[in-house]
Amino acid sequence: MSKKNEITPNKVLDMFIPILGAVFIAVSAILYILYKSWSAKVYFEKWKDYEDCGV
């Protein structure tokens, strides 16, 4: 068996760091979108009573 095909802890780490980075970015983006939509909903709920006042 050649040494090129051996799986070492460093190779495993080198394979999983980009995958974990991509998952982290995807989850962060989803959480950001959810937070912004929730924040906008709360904002409009707060000010919807004042629409009839002309303010």
Protein Blocks (a to p, Z undefined) as FASTA:
>chain_A
ZZklpccfklmmmmmmmmmmmmmmmmmmmmmmmmmmmmmmmmmmmmmmmmmnoZZ
